[in-house]
Amino acid sequence: MSESMIERVARACWQTQTIRAWEDAHETEREEMIGYARAAIEALRLPTSEMCERGGEAHQRYGYTQETPRAGIAGLIFRAMLDAALNEDAPR
C-alpha cells in the first residue's frame, strides 16, 4: 500500500520533533502527528492570493500540450502554489 499524503506530512512533522523512527512511534504519537498533518493539509484548501497568482503563472508558462499531459501540468501548478506558500516572505 502506498503512503498517503496525510501520512507523508505526519512523518515530516514527526521528523522535526524527534530522531526516533516513525515506525518506533507509539500509536498515540502517530495519531497526534496525523492530526497535525490533516490540519495542515486542510489549511491549504483555501489558497492565498500569492498562491493563486503563482499557480496562474505556472499554468500560463507550461500550458497543456500533447507532450505534457494534464496530470503533469497539474503537478507543476500545485508545486508552484506550494512553493509560494512556503516562501511567502521571500522576494519573487
C-alpha positions as a LaTeX table, in Angstrom:
\begin{tabular}{lrrr}
\hline
Residue & $x$ (\AA) & $y$ (\AA) & $z$ (\AA) \\
\hline
Met1 & 0.00 & 0.00 & 0.00 \\
Ser2 & 1.38 & 3.41 & $-0.92$ \\
Glu3 & 1.83 & 6.15 & 1.61 \\
Ser4 & $-0.99$ & 8.69 & 1.72 \\
Met5 & $-0.28$ & 12.42 & 1.67 \\
Ile6 & $-1.55$ & 12.64 & 5.25 \\
Glu7 & 0.95 & 10.02 & 6.39 \\
Arg8 & 3.74 & 11.68 & 4.38 \\
Val9 & 3.07 & 15.01 & 6.14 \\
Ala10 & 2.71 & 13.27 & 9.52 \\
Arg11 & 6.11 & 11.62 & 9.04 \\
Ala12 & 7.62 & 15.00 & 8.12 \\
Cys13 & 6.12 & 16.55 & 11.27 \\
Trp14 & 7.46 & 13.66 & 13.32 \\
Gln15 & 10.97 & 14.09 & 11.91 \\
Thr16 & 11.01 & 17.71 & 13.11 \\
Gln17 & 10.21 & 16.57 & 16.66 \\
Thr18 & 12.47 & 13.59 & 17.28 \\
Ile19 & 15.29 & 11.45 & 15.98 \\
Arg20 & 13.24 & 8.29 & 16.60 \\
Ala21 & 11.98 & 6.44 & 13.56 \\
Trp22 & 8.30 & 6.79 & 12.63 \\
Glu23 & 7.99 & 3.03 & 12.98 \\
Asp24 & 9.09 & 3.35 & 16.62 \\
Ala25 & 6.46 & 5.96 & 17.48 \\
His26 & 3.69 & 4.96 & 19.87 \\
Glu27 & 0.21 & 4.76 & 18.40 \\
Thr28 & $-0.85$ & 7.89 & 20.31 \\
Glu29 & 2.17 & 9.78 & 18.93 \\
Arg30 & 1.31 & 8.74 & 15.40 \\
Glu31 & $-2.32$ & 9.76 & 15.87 \\
Glu32 & $-1.20$ & 13.16 & 17.15 \\
Met33 & 1.07 & 13.71 & 14.14 \\
Ile34 & $-1.67$ & 12.54 & 11.78 \\
Gly35 & $-3.98$ & 15.10 & 13.37 \\
Tyr36 & $-1.40$ & 17.83 & 12.78 \\
Ala37 & $-0.89$ & 16.66 & 9.22 \\
Arg38 & $-4.62$ & 16.65 & 8.48 \\
Ala39 & $-4.94$ & 20.17 & 9.91 \\
Ala40 & $-2.02$ & 21.41 & 7.81 \\
Ile41 & $-3.40$ & 19.94 & 4.61 \\
Glu42 & $-6.89$ & 21.28 & 5.36 \\
Ala43 & $-5.38$ & 24.76 & 5.83 \\
Leu44 & $-4.08$ & 24.56 & 2.25 \\
Arg45 & $-7.61$ & 24.21 & 0.87 \\
Leu46 & $-8.01$ & 27.97 & 0.79 \\
Pro47 & $-5.01$ & 29.28 & $-1.13$ \\
Thr48 & $-3.60$ & 32.75 & $-0.59$ \\
Ser49 & $-3.73$ & 35.27 & $-3.40$ \\
Glu50 & 0.02 & 34.75 & $-3.90$ \\
Met51 & $-0.52$ & 31.01 & $-4.30$ \\
Cys52 & $-3.25$ & 31.62 & $-6.88$ \\
Glu53 & $-1.05$ & 34.08 & $-8.74$ \\
Arg54 & 1.86 & 31.64 & $-8.86$ \\
Gly55 & $-0.45$ & 28.84 & $-9.96$ \\
Gly56 & $-1.80$ & 31.01 & $-12.75$ \\
Glu57 & 1.72 & 31.92 & $-13.83$ \\
Ala58 & 2.69 & 28.26 & $-13.92$ \\
His59 & $-0.40$ & 27.44 & $-15.97$ \\
Gln60 & 0.44 & 30.17 & $-18.49$ \\
Arg61 & 4.09 & 29.14 & $-18.61$ \\
Tyr62 & 3.55 & 25.43 & $-19.08$ \\
Gly63 & 0.07 & 25.20 & $-20.60$ \\
Tyr64 & $-1.29$ & 21.95 & $-21.94$ \\
Thr65 & 0.35 & 20.21 & $-24.86$ \\
Gln66 & 0.26 & 16.65 & $-26.03$ \\
Glu67 & 3.84 & 16.30 & $-24.81$ \\
Thr68 & 2.87 & 17.46 & $-21.32$ \\
Pro69 & $-0.20$ & 15.61 & $-20.07$ \\
Arg70 & $-2.72$ & 17.41 & $-17.87$ \\
Ala71 & $-1.59$ & 15.47 & $-14.81$ \\
Gly72 & 1.93 & 16.81 & $-15.34$ \\
Ile73 & 0.65 & 20.37 & $-15.65$ \\
Ala74 & $-1.48$ & 19.96 & $-12.53$ \\
Gly75 & 1.61 & 18.83 & $-10.63$ \\
Leu76 & 3.62 & 21.82 & $-11.84$ \\
Ile77 & 0.85 & 24.22 & $-10.85$ \\
Phe78 & 0.41 & 22.51 & $-7.48$ \\
Arg79 & 4.15 & 22.73 & $-6.76$ \\
Ala80 & 4.24 & 26.40 & $-7.81$ \\
Met81 & 1.37 & 27.16 & $-5.44$ \\
Leu82 & 3.00 & 25.29 & $-2.56$ \\
Asp83 & 6.33 & 26.99 & $-3.27$ \\
Ala84 & 4.51 & 30.31 & $-2.90$ \\
Ala85 & 3.03 & 29.14 & 0.42 \\
Leu86 & 6.42 & 28.05 & 1.72 \\
Asn87 & 8.16 & 31.23 & 0.62 \\
Glu88 & 5.55 & 33.90 & 1.28 \\
Asp89 & 8.14 & 36.27 & 2.72 \\
Ala90 & 10.73 & 35.63 & 0.02 \\
Pro91 & 11.03 & 38.01 & $-2.94$ \\
Arg92 & 9.96 & 36.71 & $-6.33$ \\
\hline
\end{tabular}
